[in-house]
Amino acid sequence: MSTLHTELEDNATGNATRDTRQRLVERLRLFWEARKLLCGAFLLGALASLGFALLIPSRYEATTQLMPPDGQSGSGMAMLSALAGRAGGLGGVAGDLLGVKNSGALFVGILESRTVQDRLIEQFDLRRIYHAAKMEDARAALAAHTRIAEDRKSGIIAVTVTDHDPRLAAAMAQSYVDELDRLVEQVSTSAARRERIFLEERLRAVKQDLDSAAHKFSVFASKNTAIDIPAQSKAMVEAAATLEGQLIAAEAELHGLEAMYTEQNVRVRSLRARVTELRAQLGKMGGESGTSAAPSSETDASLYPAIRQLPLLGVTYADLYRQTKIQETVYELLTQQYELAKVQEAKEVPSVKVLDAAVVPTKKSFPPRGLLTVTGAAIAFLAICAWILIRQAWEGIDPKDPGKQFATEIAGAFRADVLRLAPAGAALMQMLARVRGLSKSSKNSPPEHEEEKLADAADLARAARNGLGQA
């Protein structure tokens, strides 16, 4: 019994295989018989696809590649970055919470920002090129023509711009790098930048204080002839002692001469005049009562202040000198710190390093005309094959089949409607053509032909009504 069952199964399998092979051969024979149609469809599809591909404007791609940004500045930030890298996913979350940023993602965000897009739109007049009436449409078109990607493994950032003009594509790709460099420096919020800004403000304030102190000191020194009070005091005391000694010697000599000669003697009178002059000079240097505290060039030709004024002038001089030196010291220290902050800021600001600069492309990136031609030819070939199979299947259906009869009725009704509407459509097209011709020639036509043109227009309208009535 089992042997008989097995034989029946083998026979059924063999019959099914023979039926499948027979159907395959029949279809291949059907395609062979329609080989001319298939070849024509293939060639027609290839020509049509090639013509369509030639009508599509060529596009060019210009790419700029940027090196991965430098690591985070500072030992603390480097340690947090290393911990974040070792801890995996939890380290990434901790890095986000602690403020450890990915400079590569930061660069991509800046390149895709509205500020960069607006600068490029204004620089290259992209609203006119993209035929965008509004700024939002121009941004959307620029985003569609730009591709910015960061490689996860190497960290290299690629900026690709697509445009019909290869030079414009290269210029826009390079402009992305320039705008990125400018914005990174502009929006940097590092500690060194904040310190540098603070030191700039302090330097301006200290510079004003230093100028004010130096001006006050110079005015005081010029007004009181106080060049160097300690040195001037020493010189004044030494000069006063010398004059005092000369005066004592002159007075002693004068007493000796008065004892021997009369007052009208020439030597006595000369020595008395000298004693008087020495007393006057000592009086000026000592600042006797009646002398001004601030000698003037008009009343006193002395180059130094009086000895009695030296203590008061010394206090004021020392105070002004101390203020000036303090401001100078502060200014020098702030200048040194400012230069160090500028160096540190340059280290902390992520630098934009170009790996491959954008060059003018010479090979188009779109459309792939060969692929489009082959695809169009293949689609036309497959469509004709499907049509052949559908036609064979349709012819194999029994003409009395209700579905086939219903489909035939629908096709016949549609064909009849098309045939009825064809004359009306032709009449309307002819009427429109003649009306255009009349409108163009009406400007140069003489007045006697106006009635003839009106009659022609009436005939055209009548013909159109007749065609629509038949429809």
Disulfide bonds with the S-S distance in Angstrom:
none
